[in-house]
Amino acid sequence: MHALRRDAERVCGISTQLFSPPGWKVKLAGSQYATPIAVMSLNLPTRRLVSSAPSTLQSIARPIPRSFVLPIRTATQVRNKWSFGGLFGSRRNKASSNDDLLTGGENLDDPKVRQRFAQQQQPQLSSSIFEEEVEDTVSEGKKGSKADMGQASLKTPETTAWRLDPDPRSRLRWERKKIIQMVRRNGRVSRAERIAQTEKELAHKSPFLETSVKKLVHLARQIQGKTLEDAVLQMSYSKKKMAAEVKYQLEEARDLAVVTRGMGMGSSKVKTKGVDAETRPVKIQTKDGKSLTVEDPTRLYVAQAWVGRGPWRSKGIDYKGRGRFGIILSPSTSISVVLKEEKTRIREHSEKLAKQARRKPWVHLPDRPVTAQRPYYSW
């Protein structure tokens, strides 16, 4: 056995001490020392080493000619679960290779490494005019709580620009287009813009209620077109279960209209030639053909009311006979209302009368040329 080992050393030129425990110096050919490759445990018979020696000898004796010299790199041992996670136990932990790509093979169990890794993820403001401002803001935030520090570090012009102004070029093009339209109009406004400037309205939507569309739509049809006081009165004496909720939504919409839009706050008196005089009642006709007397032009009324289907609240099983069953779905529905002032109904009534006045009288046999003549009878 010793003779075979000496023959292997003489033929291969490599000492059998190569497979010694890690950390030992290994003697290679030419009396050079190098750090051995990390081998935890290797049981290799001598005869197998001798059998593989000729292939090793041939590769050393006849090297491939190269036009350049490769640099010699020293082997570095890195033993942690972050670097070798993808080599061993890949079946048990398949996500370890992705972690290695994200962390760069660093040991994230070390607090210092985690802190440095977190600092690299923060946005850097190199060569910026706001660099000193950012440093002062961050230093002040570090003195307070962590939440304050996070808010202070983000509230800077460069960090908030991607939210407030994500596409500056499109914004400039839109502003340029609007300026051109304003100059081209020369101060003229459209009919919709004039109505929006002179009349007020408020749209309010309720949260999803525990009822169905079929039940709530009757209450929506009952209140639309009525004044706000009449609608609240109808819901107060209604026997429907959701009438109380609809009444609450009407009162909430009224409060929002008064506070946010200033609706329903006008006085019933106007100045005519410097003297206060009460406004004269105006008799109008609603869309459904009913007559109405308007005493206060700022009085609120329900112009529109509709319902919308919401998500299903829950599901249940409806047990039937002979092993059959069904699914019971609990619906949810919301109601939306649009409040306007009586000025809108007065304008709509006057426009209706003006349209009727512009009509031409109907003629039984109008005097117009005959068209589509045929050489044969059409009866």
Secondary structure, DSSP 8 states (H G I E B T S, - for coil): -HHHHHHHHHHH---GGGGS-TT--EE-TTS-EE-----S-----HHHHHHTHHHHHHHHHS----SS-----------STTTSTTTS-TTT-TTHHHHHHHHTT--TTSHHHHHHHHHHHS---TT-TTHHHHHHHHHHHHHS-HHHHHHHHH-SHHHHHHHH-S-HHHHHHHHHHHHHHHHHHTT---HHHHHHHH--EEEEE---BSS-HHHHHHHHHHHTTSBHHHHHHHHHS---TTHHHHHHHHHHHHHHIIIII-TT---SEEEETTEEEE---EEEE-TTS-EEEES-TT-EEEEEEEEEE----EEEEEE-STT-EEEEEE--EEEEEEEEEHHHHHHHHHHHHHHHHT-----SS------S--SS---
